[in-house]
Amino acid sequence: MRSDFVQLNNRERATLRAVGVGRAEITCSAEPDLFIDGLACCDQVTAHRLARLRLVIPQRVGRTGERVPALLTEAARAILSQASDRDAA
């Protein structure tokens, strides 16, 4: 995925930042749920979109429904880097 084609809103970028600092878990399922600081993400549409775009992935394989640590992909890191570069300008 080319990160320059993905448009994210502020909530999606904030969610990626939480994942990036290790505060998130994701369920192993076809439509994964995201948990931030142990609580269900209040915007599961955002969680599902980030997973479908392969910006957030499970750190390891788990049983169906199991929570595992969530990781950012390289594409997600690139998007956050571009966003912080724009904010600094």
N, C-alpha and C positions, 0 to 999 in steps of 0.2 A: 504494500500500500504506500502510495506517495503522500507524505504528510502535508504537502503544500495544497492538496485538494480537499482536505478535511476542514470543515468549518465547525468550531465548537463554541458553545455559549459559555458564559462565566461559570455556571454551575458545573458543567462538564469539565472545565479546566480545574476548578476547585476539587472536584472528585479525583481527577488524575493526580493532583498534588498530594492529596491524602494517601492515595495508593503509593505514590512515590516515596513517601517518608515512612512506609511500613505500618500504616494505621488501618489497613483494609484486609478483609477476608472475602473470598468469593465461593459460592457453592458450586460443586461439580454437578452440572446439569445442562440440559439442552438450552435452557433459558436461565442462565445463572443469576442469582441474587447477590447483592453486594452488601457487606456490613462494614461500617466505619466505627472504630472504637467499640466494637462489640454490639453495636446497635444496627438494626436494619436500615439501610439507606432509604430515606423518605421518598426518593425519586427513583423508583425502579425502572422507569422508562429510560432515564439517563444511564443507569447501571446496565441495562440490556443493550442499549445503543453502543456503549463503550466496549462491551464484550463482543457484539456483532462486528464492530469495526476492528476487532483484534487489537485494541489499545490496552486493554486490561485482560490478563490471562492468569490461570491458576499457576502457582509456583510448582506444584507437583500434582500428579494424578491422585485422585481420591475416589472413594465410593460415591455412588449417586446420592446427591443431597448433602454430602459432607462439606463442611467449611474448611477451606485451606487458605494459606496466605495468598494474597493477590499481588501480581507483579505488573509493572509497566513494560510494554514492548519498546523496542527502539523507536518505532514510529511515534509512540506517545511521548517519549522523551524529546524527540525532535520537535513535536508540536509545542510542548511546554517551553522549550528553548526559544523557538520562534516568537511565542507570545511574550516571553520575558524580554526579548530583544526589542520588540515593538513597544512594550511598556516603558522601557528605559529611554527610548528615543524621544 
